[in-house]
Amino acid sequence: MIDSGDTGFMIICTALVLLMTPGLAFFYGGMVRRKNVVNTMMTSIFVIGIAMVMWILFGYSLAFGNDHLGIIGDLSFLGLSNVGTTPGNYASTIPDLGFAAFQMMFSIITPALFTGSLIGRVRFKAVVIFVVFWLLLVYYPLAHMVWGTGGFIDGLGALDFAGGNVVHISSGVTGLVLCMVLGKRKGHGLISYKPHNIPFVLLGAIILWFGWFGFNAGSALAADGLAAHAFMTTNTSAAIAMLSWMVVEKIKAGKPTLMGAATGAVLGLVAITPGAGFVPIWSALIIGALVSPICFFTMSTVKKKFGYDDALDAFGCHGVGGIWGGIATGLFTQTSINSKAQWNGLFFGDTHLFIAQIESIVITIVYAAVLSFIIIKVISLFMDIRVSDREEANGMDLSEHNESAYPSFNGLE
């Protein structure tokens, strides 16, 4: 039966999640050099159009249609046919269309996240083609495996409240694969890539934080106590992660930075996402406090050690943060918070969920990595995926879009 309060709540949450992608565009756009800001923001924004159209045509059906082998849905909802104004299989008090719209916004921001790994060297048309095939071959199957009825990963008993596996680990691992296949930007390791607009970074982070309430609280699919719980765990993790990053920076560099504080807040949001509706609020303090040093180490030490050019740390933030969040869900989940959980976490003496979480994380990493590698390699057989050295030096804004964010600026940076 349709509940008007739940429906109104979910429509608002859906709009909040859509707002996250422009927020990401500002967050990423502020981190890059002036000559690349338009291209960086464009690689986030264009996904809104392509992902929405694909979702309506066949994406929703493949992700949430009738199960096939626990891996993918069917085409029973092609063009959103048979998806109407009455409740469907996934939410009992909101229209099926409302659930489809909410999930559509997740399919938008997920590929936008990994574009942060590609900044400064990839042809825009190659990004567009990659995103189309990645949604088809990686995102829709993962969404079905984790959230769809009959999904393989869901059958393991693993938990992912709002997208630790489906959104963050998948996009982070994809970003790592892509930046390793593409190679480094020219001058990487020899010159400093400084952010051109730190206020943009802060604006993007705050928009993301605001939208994340729709992302996590909305995943309760009702305006109820679970939504309130997810809202509070989300906010708590973000707050403590911001403070934790500032402490790490103070210890390592002597001074905290605004960009670091913004980054820390986003890390806290990433880490709590898989467990937001399963773990107690006090555990959000632990999850958020630990994600910043874990990801700081990845971004500053691991990346340098292995030499990959993850331009905006999509893997260091979303991949590693999502992995930690999935593990933490296996540590702190309580069945009393959400009956979806079959077992308590390892912290409460049960090993079953923890093992299931590790299995789901490994499956997600391997699946996303292998498929992403295959997709980018096949695309590279038919076109040059990197711009020329001259185009890279001139900047992606002019070479790929014939546009400049700051027309009065005539330099190359």
Disulfide bonds with the S-S distance in Angstrom:
none
